[in-house]
Amino acid sequence: MLGPGGAGVTTVAAAFAVGEGSSRRARTADAGDTLLVTLDRFRQASRVFGVYSAPGQAVAVSQQTHLLELDTLAMLGETWAVLRGPMSLVGGAVADVATIDPDELGGMPGIEQLLAWRRIRDEAVSGRWRRVVVDCSGGIDPLGFLGVPGLVAGYLEQIWPRHRRLAGAAETPRLAGGAGIVDGLAADCSDIAGLLSDPTVTRAHVVTPAGSHGRESAHRFLAALDLMGVCTTEVVVNRGRDDGQDPVPTGRAGSLRCVETQELSVEPRTVAALRKLDVRLDDEPGVVVGSAAAQVEHVSGTGLSSVYRLSWPQLLPDPETLALGRSGDDLLVTLSGVRHRVTLPSVLRRCTVLDARWDDGTLSVRFSPDPAVWPRAGHTDD
């Protein structure tokens, strides 16, 4: 994704490279176009490109580039009309939710954004596009947007836990429809989260202004993307003309690139003009990063005296903001104002947290068995 980072603004863009290296549906033989997706409510992109605004439809802006403006409010109304009937049969808190008017749902965190991600996912696996670029500039909170699949999955589990859905559908057939819908939403959340953390198909590009503010913001964005397991391949420094500022250092070695763009003399209003910025999206697959690269190891001891360690490479520009918590089978990690759920491996779900430390670019969390749920002697531990 590429989004213009203006003065004092850092944005994130993510590019879905839907090619032969992807494990998703194979693209068609003539698929070579790029799809630019924007969630801007003011539909500025269509005005910039000088094309008719048609929310929900891909509109050609050049020979090989199409624009898709998403109207998430309209999508919400259409989806809710389908969901509320089956949900009203469930009873309890789920039925109460079904009585909410669709106009009120816009204030519920994550709902509109999840619908947008579903449409983006469907476009990415449709076989029509070689690349899908999602613009996270403007009024969008890019980190919040990227965290929506996990957020909504947590909501669903709290409102109607999966074990209760299965049990309810088995005992009361009329609940099967509602349970199926919620299961479908949960599956979508899992699928989208997996897509975002798959470096063979998704890469993020951080666009930031030059100067100290841009440098600090870029560091925090990179740390948050690491925490989410989103592979970032590029930092684009959006410099003003002859501003004399130093480029933004990335703080990370390896495949992460840092490139600079200069202010154009005329505002770009065509794809050809945008090419003059000379920012190129690489289709080479990235590497698994951050929490997506988490590894668990047995450190010492046996049985209840065992010690395990979960660790992953993690940037940490603000050490004082690091906090850990626990919610069921998930480890809640907070840093730089971003909280992310890290699903624990099976063995660690039966453990409690001993301590955590960050050293030389690696976050390590130690665990010890919980006697209340740890397998007894002679029982197999997976």
C-alpha positions as CSV (number, residue, x, y, z in Angstrom):
1,M,0.0,0.0,0.0
2,L,1.2,3.5,-0.7
3,G,-0.3,6.5,1.0
4,P,1.1,10.1,0.9
5,G,2.6,11.1,4.2
6,G,2.2,14.9,4.5
7,A,3.9,17.2,6.9
8,G,3.8,15.6,10.4
9,V,1.9,12.6,9.2
10,T,3.1,9.0,8.9
11,T,0.9,6.5,7.0
12,V,1.1,2.9,6.2
13,A,0.3,1.2,2.9
14,A,0.1,-2.5,2.3
15,A,0.5,-4.2,-1.1
16,F,-0.9,-7.6,-1.8
17,A,1.2,-9.1,-4.5
18,V,-1.1,-11.8,-5.9
19,G,1.3,-13.8,-8.0
20,E,2.6,-17.3,-8.6
21,G,4.3,-17.3,-5.2
22,S,1.0,-16.9,-3.5
23,S,-0.7,-19.8,-1.9
24,R,-4.0,-18.2,-2.8
25,R,-6.1,-18.8,-5.9
26,A,-4.0,-18.8,-9.1
27,R,-4.4,-15.6,-11.0
28,T,-5.7,-15.6,-14.6
29,A,-3.3,-15.7,-17.5
30,D,-4.2,-12.1,-18.5
31,A,-4.2,-10.6,-14.9
32,G,-1.7,-7.8,-15.0
33,D,-3.5,-4.8,-13.6
34,T,-3.0,-3.0,-10.3
35,L,-6.0,-2.3,-8.1
36,L,-5.8,0.8,-5.9
37,V,-8.3,0.6,-2.9
38,T,-9.2,3.6,-0.9
39,L,-11.6,4.0,2.1
40,D,-11.7,7.8,1.9
41,R,-15.3,8.9,2.7
42,F,-14.7,12.1,0.7
43,R,-13.8,10.1,-2.4
44,Q,-10.8,12.4,-3.2
45,A,-9.0,9.7,-5.3
46,S,-11.6,9.7,-8.0
47,R,-11.5,13.5,-8.2
48,V,-7.7,13.5,-8.3
49,F,-7.7,11.0,-11.2
50,G,-10.6,12.7,-12.9
51,V,-12.8,9.7,-13.1
52,Y,-16.5,9.1,-12.2
53,S,-16.9,8.0,-8.6
54,A,-18.6,4.6,-8.4
55,P,-18.2,3.2,-4.8
56,G,-17.9,-0.6,-4.8
57,Q,-16.9,-0.8,-8.5
58,A,-13.4,-0.9,-9.9
59,V,-13.0,2.0,-12.3
60,A,-10.1,2.2,-14.8
61,V,-7.8,5.2,-14.3
62,S,-5.1,4.1,-16.7
63,Q,-4.5,1.2,-19.0
64,Q,-3.3,-1.1,-16.2
65,T,-4.6,0.6,-13.1
66,H,-8.0,0.6,-11.5
67,L,-9.5,2.5,-8.6
68,L,-11.9,0.9,-6.1
69,E,-13.5,3.3,-3.6
70,L,-15.2,1.5,-0.8
71,D,-18.4,2.9,0.9
72,T,-18.2,1.0,4.2
73,L,-21.5,2.5,5.5
74,A,-23.4,1.2,2.5
75,M,-21.6,-2.2,2.9
76,L,-22.6,-2.3,6.5
77,G,-26.3,-1.7,5.8
78,E,-26.3,-4.4,3.1
79,T,-24.5,-7.0,5.3
80,W,-26.6,-6.3,8.4
81,A,-29.8,-6.8,6.5
82,V,-28.6,-10.4,5.9
83,L,-27.2,-11.1,9.4
84,R,-29.9,-9.7,11.8
85,G,-32.6,-12.3,11.0
86,P,-30.6,-15.4,12.0
87,M,-28.9,-13.6,14.9
88,S,-32.3,-12.6,16.4
89,L,-33.1,-16.3,16.8
90,V,-30.0,-16.9,19.0
91,G,-31.3,-15.2,22.1
92,G,-29.4,-13.6,24.9
93,A,-26.8,-10.9,24.1
94,V,-26.6,-11.9,20.4
95,A,-30.3,-11.3,19.9
96,D,-30.0,-7.9,21.6
97,V,-27.2,-7.0,19.2
98,A,-29.5,-8.0,16.3
99,T,-32.1,-5.3,17.3
100,I,-29.5,-2.5,16.7
101,D,-30.3,-0.3,13.8
102,P,-27.7,-0.5,11.0
103,D,-27.2,3.3,11.3
104,E,-26.0,2.8,14.9
105,L,-23.5,0.1,14.0
106,G,-21.2,2.6,12.4
107,G,-19.9,3.5,15.9
108,M,-19.0,0.0,16.8
109,P,-15.2,-0.4,16.5
110,G,-14.0,-2.6,13.7
111,I,-17.3,-3.4,12.0
112,E,-17.0,-1.3,8.9
113,Q,-13.3,-2.0,8.6
114,L,-13.8,-5.7,8.7
115,L,-16.2,-5.5,5.8
116,A,-13.6,-3.5,3.9
117,W,-11.0,-6.2,4.6
118,R,-13.4,-8.9,3.4
119,R,-13.8,-7.1,0.1
120,I,-10.1,-6.4,-0.2
121,R,-9.4,-10.1,0.5
122,D,-11.9,-11.2,-2.1
123,E,-10.3,-8.9,-4.7
124,A,-6.8,-10.1,-3.8
125,V,-7.8,-13.8,-4.4
126,S,-10.1,-13.2,-7.4
127,G,-7.4,-13.8,-9.9
128,R,-8.0,-10.5,-11.7
129,W,-5.2,-8.4,-10.2
130,R,-1.5,-8.8,-10.1
131,R,-1.3,-6.4,-7.2
132,V,-3.8,-4.8,-4.8
133,V,-2.6,-1.6,-3.2
134,V,-4.6,-0.4,-0.1
135,D,-4.2,3.3,0.6
136,C,-4.2,4.0,4.4
137,S,-3.7,7.7,4.2
138,G,-6.2,10.4,5.0
139,G,-8.4,9.9,8.0
140,I,-7.7,6.2,8.5
141,D,-5.9,4.9,11.5
142,P,-3.6,2.4,9.6
143,L,-2.5,0.4,12.7
144,G,-6.1,0.2,14.0
145,F,-7.2,-0.9,10.5
146,L,-4.6,-3.6,10.4
147,G,-5.6,-4.8,13.9
148,V,-9.3,-5.1,13.1
149,P,-9.4,-8.9,12.3
150,G,-8.1,-9.7,15.7
151,L,-10.3,-7.1,17.4
152,V,-13.5,-8.4,15.9
153,A,-12.5,-12.1,16.5
154,G,-12.1,-11.2,20.2
155,Y,-15.6,-9.5,20.2
156,L,-17.2,-12.6,18.6
157,E,-15.6,-14.9,21.2
158,Q,-16.8,-12.8,24.1
159,I,-20.3,-12.3,22.8
160,W,-20.9,-15.9,21.8
161,P,-17.9,-18.3,22.5
162,R,-17.3,-21.0,20.0
163,H,-18.0,-23.9,22.4
164,R,-21.4,-22.3,23.3
165,R,-22.1,-21.8,19.6
166,L,-21.5,-25.5,18.9
167,A,-23.4,-26.7,21.9
168,G,-26.3,-24.4,21.2
169,A,-26.6,-25.4,17.5
170,A,-26.5,-29.1,18.5
171,E,-29.2,-28.7,21.1
172,T,-31.4,-26.2,19.3
173,P,-31.5,-26.5,15.5
174,R,-33.0,-22.9,15.1
175,L,-29.7,-21.6,16.4
176,A,-27.7,-23.3,13.6
177,G,-28.1,-20.4,11.2
178,G,-26.9,-17.8,13.6
179,A,-24.0,-20.0,14.7
180,G,-23.0,-20.6,11.1
181,I,-22.9,-16.8,10.4
182,V,-20.8,-16.1,13.4
183,D,-18.5,-19.0,12.5
184,G,-18.2,-17.6,9.0
185,L,-17.2,-14.1,10.4
186,A,-14.7,-15.7,12.7
187,A,-13.2,-17.7,9.8
188,D,-13.0,-14.5,7.8
189,C,-11.1,-12.8,10.6
190,S,-8.7,-15.7,10.8
191,D,-8.2,-15.8,7.0
192,I,-7.6,-12.0,6.8
193,A,-5.2,-12.1,9.7
194,G,-3.3,-14.9,8.0
195,L,-3.2,-13.0,4.8
196,L,-1.8,-9.9,6.5
197,S,1.0,-11.8,8.2
198,D,1.9,-13.8,5.1
199,P,5.1,-12.2,3.7
200,T,4.7,-14.0,0.4
201,V,1.6,-12.0,-0.4
202,T,1.5,-8.9,1.8
203,R,4.1,-6.2,2.3
204,A,3.7,-2.9,4.1
205,H,5.2,0.4,3.1
206,V,5.6,3.2,5.6
207,V,5.3,6.7,4.1
208,T,6.6,9.4,6.4
209,P,7.8,13.0,6.2
210,A,11.5,13.8,6.8
211,G,12.7,15.4,10.0
212,S,12.7,14.3,13.7
213,H,8.9,13.8,13.9
214,G,8.9,11.6,10.9
215,R,11.8,9.6,12.2
216,E,10.2,9.0,15.6
217,S,6.8,8.2,14.0
218,A,8.4,5.8,11.5
219,H,10.2,3.9,14.3
220,R,6.9,3.5,16.2
221,F,5.0,2.3,13.2
222,L,7.7,-0.2,12.4
223,A,7.6,-1.5,15.9
224,A,3.8,-1.9,15.8
225,L,4.0,-3.6,12.5
226,D,6.5,-6.0,13.9
227,L,4.2,-6.7,16.8
228,M,1.4,-7.5,14.4
229,G,3.6,-9.7,12.3
230,V,3.2,-7.6,9.2
231,C,6.2,-7.7,6.9
232,T,7.4,-4.1,6.2
233,T,9.7,-3.9,3.2
234,E,10.1,-0.1,2.7
235,V,10.1,3.3,4.3
236,V,9.3,6.1,1.9
237,V,10.5,9.5,3.1
238,N,8.2,12.1,1.6
239,R,10.6,15.1,1.6
240,G,9.6,18.7,0.7
241,R,11.7,20.4,-1.9
242,D,15.2,21.1,-0.6
243,D,14.1,20.8,3.0
244,G,17.7,19.9,4.0
245,Q,16.5,17.2,6.5
246,D,18.2,13.9,6.9
247,P,16.5,10.7,5.7
248,V,14.6,8.7,8.3
249,P,16.8,5.9,9.6
250,T,15.0,2.6,9.8
251,G,16.7,1.2,12.8
252,R,16.5,-2.3,11.3
253,A,19.0,-4.1,9.2
254,G,18.2,-6.5,6.4
255,S,15.7,-6.2,3.5
256,L,14.0,-3.1,4.7
257,R,14.7,-0.3,2.2
258,C,14.6,3.5,2.9
259,V,13.9,5.6,-0.2
260,E,13.3,9.3,-0.6
261,T,10.8,11.2,-2.9
262,Q,11.0,14.9,-3.8
263,E,8.1,17.3,-4.1
264,L,6.8,17.4,-7.6
265,S,6.4,20.8,-9.2
266,V,2.8,20.0,-10.2
267,E,0.3,17.9,-8.2
268,P,0.1,14.4,-9.7
269,R,-3.3,13.7,-11.2
270,T,-2.4,10.7,-13.4
271,V,-0.7,7.4,-12.9
272,A,2.0,8.5,-15.3
273,A,2.7,11.6,-13.0
274,L,2.8,9.3,-10.0
275,R,5.5,7.3,-11.7
276,K,7.7,10.3,-11.6
277,L,8.0,9.8,-7.8
278,D,10.0,6.7,-8.8
279,V,8.7,4.6,-5.9
280,R,8.6,1.0,-7.0
281,L,6.7,-1.9,-5.3
282,D,8.8,-5.0,-5.3
283,D,7.1,-8.3,-5.9
284,E,9.8,-10.3,-4.2
285,P,8.4,-12.2,-1.2
286,G,9.4,-10.8,2.2
287,V,10.3,-12.7,5.3
288,V,8.3,-13.7,8.4
289,V,8.7,-10.9,11.0
290,G,7.8,-10.0,14.6
291,S,5.2,-12.0,16.4
292,A,4.5,-14.1,13.3
293,A,8.1,-15.5,13.7
294,A,7.6,-16.3,17.4
295,Q,9.3,-19.5,18.6
296,V,8.8,-21.5,21.8
297,E,11.6,-23.4,23.5
298,H,12.0,-25.5,26.6
299,V,14.6,-23.7,28.7
300,S,15.0,-26.0,31.8
301,G,13.4,-28.3,34.3
302,T,10.8,-31.1,33.9
303,G,7.2,-31.4,34.8
304,L,5.9,-28.6,37.0
305,S,9.4,-27.2,37.4
306,S,9.8,-26.7,33.6
307,V,10.5,-23.3,32.2
308,Y,9.6,-22.3,28.6
309,R,10.4,-19.2,26.6
310,L,8.5,-17.5,23.8
311,S,10.5,-15.0,21.8
312,W,10.5,-13.1,18.6
313,P,12.5,-10.2,17.0
314,Q,10.9,-6.9,18.1
315,L,11.7,-3.2,17.7
316,L,11.1,-1.3,20.9
317,P,11.5,2.5,20.5
318,D,9.6,3.2,23.7
319,P,10.5,0.6,26.3
320,E,8.4,2.3,29.0
321,T,5.2,1.5,26.9
322,L,5.8,-2.2,26.9
323,A,3.1,-4.1,28.9
324,L,1.9,-7.7,28.9
325,G,-1.4,-9.3,29.9
326,R,-3.2,-12.5,29.4
327,S,-6.7,-13.3,28.0
328,G,-7.5,-17.0,27.7
329,D,-5.2,-18.6,25.2
330,D,-3.8,-15.2,24.1
331,L,-0.9,-13.1,25.3
332,L,-1.8,-9.4,25.2
333,V,1.2,-7.3,24.2
334,T,1.1,-3.5,24.3
335,L,3.8,-1.1,23.0
336,S,3.8,2.4,21.6
337,G,0.0,2.6,22.2
338,V,-0.8,-0.5,20.2
339,R,-2.2,-3.7,21.8
340,H,-1.9,-7.0,19.9
341,R,-3.1,-10.6,20.7
342,V,-0.5,-13.2,20.3
343,T,-2.1,-16.7,20.2
344,L,-0.1,-19.0,22.5
345,P,1.1,-22.4,21.4
346,S,-0.7,-25.3,23.0
347,V,1.9,-26.0,25.7
348,L,2.0,-22.4,26.9
349,R,-1.8,-22.2,27.3
350,R,-1.4,-24.4,30.3
351,C,1.3,-22.1,31.8
352,T,1.5,-18.8,33.6
353,V,3.9,-15.9,32.8
354,L,7.0,-15.8,34.9
355,D,8.7,-12.7,33.5
356,A,9.6,-10.8,30.2
357,R,12.6,-9.0,29.0
358,W,13.8,-7.2,25.8
359,D,17.4,-7.6,24.9
360,D,19.3,-6.9,21.7
361,G,16.2,-6.6,19.5
362,T,14.4,-9.7,20.9
363,L,11.4,-9.8,23.2
364,S,11.4,-12.9,25.4
365,V,8.6,-14.1,27.7
366,R,9.2,-17.0,30.2
367,F,6.4,-19.3,31.3
368,S,6.0,-22.0,34.0
369,P,3.4,-24.7,34.2
370,D,0.1,-24.0,35.9
371,P,-0.5,-26.9,38.3
372,A,-4.2,-26.6,38.0
373,V,-4.2,-27.6,34.3
374,W,-0.8,-29.2,33.7
375,P,-1.0,-32.8,32.5
376,R,-0.4,-35.3,35.3
377,A,2.6,-37.7,35.3
378,G,2.2,-40.3,32.7
379,H,-0.1,-38.2,30.4
380,T,1.2,-37.1,27.1
381,D,1.9,-33.5,26.7
382,D,1.6,-31.9,23.2
